[in-house]
Amino acid sequence: MDILIYLYSKCSTCKSALHFLQQRKISYTLKEITTTPPSITELQKMLTFKSGDIKKLFNTSGILYREYNLTEKLPNMTVDEALKLLQSNGMLVKRPFLLAADFGLLGFREKEWLQAFPKE
């Protein structure tokens, strides 16, 4: 199973997600979201997994989300504009951001991750 995970190395939630994967001996490719944000293609794939709800891809509790006034701006943006904004700054992306072939996970909610990665 090819797993790609984007995270912010200083984020405790991201560290919990990595610990989860390591405990289950799940192999993954790791990328630092601040230096290498997800590509437009990866963001589009995640958007599909999240039923087209673009807001789910945003780190709505982040400082940049507030600084960019995205609570007001996001509803008026096209999907392409929102994806380009996410791709331009990884700190706007909800993290950890995990993509597999047939599912995507945003944030770390252990129950959700347990369903995606059941113990063998």
BAFI-3210 file (N, C-alpha, C; in Angstrom, 3 decimals, decimal comma, padded with zeros to 6 digits):
// residues 120
n [1|2|3|4|5|6|7|8|9|10|11|12|13|14|15|16|17|18|19|20|21|22|23|24|25|26|27|28|29|30|31|32|33|34|35|36|37|38|39|40|41|42|43|44|45|46|47|48|49|50|51|52|53|54|55|56|57|58|59|60|61|62|63|64|65|66|67|68|69|70|71|72|73|74|75|76|77|78|79|80|81|82|83|84|85|86|87|88|89|90|91|92|93|94|95|96|97|98|99|100|101|102|103|104|105|106|107|108|109|110|111|112|113|114|115|116|117|118|119|120]
n.u [000,856|000,730|001,532|001,310|002,341|001,885|003,238|003,691|006,604|006,813|004,385|002,288|000,096|000,635|002,925|001,778|000,280|002,341|003,555|001,469|001,407|003,974|003,859|002,169|003,673|003,493|004,439|005,526|005,727|007,214|006,620|007,561|005,274|005,532|007,678|007,280|004,407|001,285|000,655|-001,333|-002,712|-002,664|-004,125|-006,569|-007,245|-007,575|-009,718|-011,707|-011,959|-013,054|-015,598|-015,877|-015,872|-014,353|-013,571|-012,814|-010,209|-008,719|-006,734|-008,461|-008,173|-005,822|-003,390|-002,825|-005,152|-006,970|-005,645|-005,753|-008,376|-010,202|-012,584|-014,573|-013,822|-013,506|-016,063|-016,715|-014,816|-013,565|-013,204|-010,781|-009,310|-009,153|-007,712|-005,277|-004,451|-004,124|-002,067|-000,052|000,802|001,686|000,996|-001,619|-002,990|-004,880|-003,574|-002,186|-001,838|-002,846|-002,496|-003,689|-004,046|-006,808|-008,132|-008,241|-006,897|-007,406|-006,048|-005,678|-007,539|-007,877|-009,755|-010,810|-008,478|-007,883|-009,925|-009,193|-006,714|-006,779|-005,740|-003,697]
n.v [-001,179|002,085|004,872|008,267|010,890|014,110|016,402|018,724|019,222|020,236|019,881|018,512|016,831|015,764|014,323|012,389|011,014|009,938|008,268|006,454|005,195|004,072|002,314|000,393|-000,602|000,423|001,305|004,369|007,389|010,351|013,826|017,171|019,563|022,334|022,990|021,546|021,642|019,810|018,710|020,130|018,046|016,077|017,422|017,623|014,932|014,344|016,035|014,761|012,430|013,604|014,228|016,519|018,729|021,510|023,076|021,274|020,665|022,727|024,200|025,246|026,227|027,503|030,198|031,552|031,060|032,702|035,181|035,497|035,899|033,846|032,709|034,381|034,736|032,195|030,932|032,330|031,702|029,967|026,430|025,858|028,211|027,985|025,579|026,316|028,229|026,651|025,008|026,839|027,476|025,480|025,668|026,332|024,046|021,363|019,230|016,179|015,239|012,709|010,478|007,649|004,937|004,490|006,038|008,986|010,805|013,423|015,428|014,025|011,684|009,199|007,047|007,135|006,619|004,068|002,629|002,914|001,698|-001,138|-003,439|-006,162]
n.w [000,000|-000,995|000,780|001,326|003,266|004,429|006,659|009,399|010,964|013,573|014,728|017,129|016,747|014,254|014,903|016,534|014,636|013,034|014,910|015,297|012,738|012,721|014,910|013,885|011,925|009,313|006,154|004,657|002,719|003,539|003,714|004,281|004,972|004,973|003,364|001,074|-000,173|-000,721|-004,081|-006,774|-008,022|-005,998|-004,027|-005,361|-005,500|-002,768|-002,285|-003,737|-002,182|000,033|-000,638|-002,221|-000,535|-000,084|002,105|004,067|003,501|004,407|007,017|009,308|011,853|011,917|012,050|009,635|008,163|009,450|009,143|006,357|006,128|005,483|006,275|005,402|002,691|001,460|000,787|-001,551|-003,384|-006,270|-006,818|-008,076|-007,494|-004,701|-004,435|-005,620|-003,784|-001,470|-002,390|-002,623|-000,075|002,413|005,111|005,205|004,772|006,065|008,497|009,872|006,422|004,642|002,019|000,369|-001,968|-002,251|-000,369|001,761|004,494|006,785|009,286|012,607|013,857|015,954|015,937|013,340|011,885|012,799|011,604|008,948|008,938|010,012|012,580|011,724]
ca.u [000,000|001,506|001,021|002,030|001,870|002,446|003,071|004,510|007,435|006,653|002,987|002,127|-000,884|001,362|003,795|000,902|-000,052|003,536|003,682|000,423|001,862|005,159|003,415|001,535|004,663|002,976|005,451|004,992|006,630|006,984|007,004|007,347|004,244|005,921|008,630|006,727|002,957|000,700|000,454|-002,732|-003,266|-002,891|-005,231|-007,794|-007,541|-008,129|-011,025|-012,619|-012,193|-013,839|-016,886|-015,906|-015,967|-013,043|-013,228|-012,183|-008,782|-008,071|-006,439|-009,334|-007,774|-004,495|-003,222|-002,932|-006,562|-007,568|-004,983|-006,248|-009,820|-010,796|-013,963|-015,414|-013,414|-013,589|-017,337|-016,794|-013,706|-013,777|-012,404|-009,428|-008,650|-008,874|-006,637|-004,027|-004,076|-003,617|-000,795|000,943|001,272|001,344|000,442|-003,076|-003,540|-005,158|-002,528|-001,508|-002,527|-002,414|-003,129|-003,461|-004,626|-008,267|-008,692|-007,420|-007,174|-006,986|-006,044|-005,477|-008,556|-007,438|-010,831|-010,847|-007,258|-008,028|-010,782|-008,430|-005,573|-007,074|-004,628|-003,761]
ca.v [000,000|003,324|005,903|009,542|011,720|015,450|016,890|019,826|018,516|020,781|019,681|017,336|015,944|015,064|013,356|011,290|010,247|009,164|007,222|005,489|004,434|003,306|001,230|-000,623|-000,964|000,835|002,099|005,608|008,421|011,526|015,126|018,338|020,356|023,742|023,177|020,865|021,446|018,862|019,208|020,331|016,706|015,443|018,141|017,222|013,558|014,438|016,677|013,698|011,578|014,381|014,516|017,844|019,785|022,165|023,599|020,207|020,631|023,885|024,244|026,363|026,768|028,096|031,653|032,049|031,009|033,936|036,340|035,612|036,126|032,826|032,423|035,163|034,631|030,849|030,628|033,015|031,263|028,761|025,304|026,046|029,259|027,437|024,596|027,043|028,852|025,571|024,546|027,904|027,590|024,266|025,943|026,464|022,707|020,554|018,225|015,546|015,063|011,374|009,936|006,270|004,721|004,524|006,879|010,080|011,199|014,771|015,502|012,716|011,192|007,815|006,138|007,146|005,978|002,641|002,055|002,909|000,794|-002,109|-004,332|-007,434]
ca.w [000,000|-001,063|001,673|001,290|004,368|004,595|008,020|009,895|011,939|014,924|015,105|017,989|016,130|013,196|015,575|016,963|013,438|012,674|015,926|014,956|011,571|013,100|015,792|013,051|010,901|008,014|005,452|004,114|002,230|004,368|003,156|005,158|004,300|004,874|002,266|-000,105|-000,019|-001,674|-005,444|-007,168|-008,272|-004,689|-003,391|-006,069|-005,069|-001,414|-002,413|-004,160|-001,014|001,005|-001,293|-002,820|000,477|-000,095|003,427|004,852|003,202|005,040|008,445|009,706|013,160|011,781|012,038|008,261|007,760|009,984|008,519|004,985|006,248|004,628|006,680|004,494|001,288|000,899|000,105|-002,844|-004,235|-007,071|-006,340|-008,608|-006,701|-003,373|-004,570|-005,863|-002,514|-000,623|-002,936|-002,481|001,306|003,141|006,439|005,059|004,570|007,250|008,636|008,756|005,143|004,246|000,817|-000,039|-003,298|-002,269|000,692|002,259|005,871|007,159|010,741|013,230|014,788|016,042|015,550|011,873|011,406|013,104|010,561|007,700|009,120|011,065|012,925|010,976]
c.u [000,900|000,817|001,926|001,465|002,651|002,208|003,981|005,281|007,284|005,244|002,830|001,115|-000,224|002,286|002,987|000,541|001,129|003,742|002,683|000,896|003,050|004,786|002,824|002,436|004,147|004,031|004,783|006,111|006,241|007,457|006,667|006,437|004,636|006,877|008,136|005,234|002,439|000,505|-001,035|-003,404|-003,578|-004,048|-006,566|-008,219|-008,163|-009,521|-012,083|-012,970|-013,075|-015,130|-017,003|-016,000|-014,599|-012,622|-012,517|-010,683|-008,009|-007,848|-007,188|-008,971|-006,411|-004,508|-003,415|-004,368|-007,275|-006,963|-005,483|-007,758|-010,612|-012,198|-014,929|-015,100|-013,674|-014,926|-017,469|-015,686|-014,142|-012,906|-010,962|-008,651|-008,256|-007,726|-005,289|-003,529|-003,486|-002,236|000,312|001,515|000,774|000,738|-001,069|-003,769|-003,739|-004,129|-002,730|-002,446|-002,020|-003,218|-002,705|-004,148|-006,138|-008,909|-007,718|-007,851|-006,615|-007,091|-005,796|-006,560|-008,356|-008,508|-010,903|-009,634|-007,299|-008,890|-010,028|-007,279|-005,876|-005,857|-004,812|-003,539]
c.v [001,239|004,389|007,126|010,397|013,031|015,851|018,068|019,238|019,015|020,544|018,395|016,349|015,123|014,002|012,156|010,393|009,380|008,001|006,093|004,593|003,536|002,112|000,076|-001,081|-000,719|001,701|003,294|006,455|009,698|012,785|016,216|019,311|021,829|023,994|022,556|020,646|020,397|019,517|019,415|018,973|015,993|016,108|017,757|015,811|013,566|015,037|015,656|012,795|012,280|014,904|015,949|019,005|020,443|022,653|022,551|020,137|021,746|023,677|025,450|026,941|027,463|029,620|032,212|032,055|032,280|035,168|036,579|035,857|035,110|032,414|033,148|034,903|033,259|030,544|031,259|032,601|030,071|027,653|025,455|027,099|028,726|026,430|025,276|027,710|027,803|025,127|025,581|028,002|026,396|024,503|026,161|025,104|022,000|019,437|017,379|015,314|013,744|010,898|008,491|006,106|004,928|005,273|007,985|010,418|012,595|014,896|014,113|012,485|009,684|006,820|006,001|006,409|004,472|001,937|001,932|001,890|-000,197|-002,989|-005,648|-008,593]
c.w [000,000|-000,226|001,553|002,403|004,394|006,037|008,291|011,062|013,372|015,491|015,922|017,419|015,014|013,788|016,052|015,780|012,999|013,632|015,639|013,809|011,928|013,987|014,986|011,905|009,478|007,343|004,777|003,552|002,952|003,649|004,165|004,418|004,128|003,715|000,965|000,110|-001,005|-003,040|-005,706|-007,387|-006,960|-003,953|-004,042|-005,659|-003,674|-001,456|-002,843|-002,975|000,028|000,373|-001,800|-001,844|000,663|001,290|004,286|004,620|003,889|006,534|009,013|011,072|013,103|011,712|010,624|007,770|008,220|009,317|007,092|004,946|005,405|005,052|005,752|003,025|000,667|000,215|-001,281|-003,814|-005,082|-006,467|-006,830|-007,827|-005,324|-003,424|-004,798|-004,586|-001,572|-001,086|-002,737|-001,067|002,119|004,513|006,381|004,991|005,907|007,312|009,881|007,577|004,587|003,043|000,615|-001,396|-003,307|-001,106|001,062|003,670|006,112|008,671|011,304|014,262|014,820|015,581|014,023|011,285|011,681|012,068|009,238|007,743|010,245|011,346|012,196|011,894]
res [m|d|i|l|i|y|l|y|s|k|c|s|t|c|k|s|a|l|h|f|l|q|q|r|k|i|s|y|t|l|k|e|i|t|t|t|p|p|s|i|t|e|l|q|k|m|l|t|f|k|s|g|d|i|k|k|l|f|n|t|s|g|i|l|y|r|e|y|n|l|t|e|k|l|p|n|m|t|v|d|e|a|l|k|l|l|q|s|n|g|m|l|v|k|r|p|f|l|l|a|a|d|f|g|l|l|g|f|r|e|k|e|w|l|q|a|f|p|k|e]
***
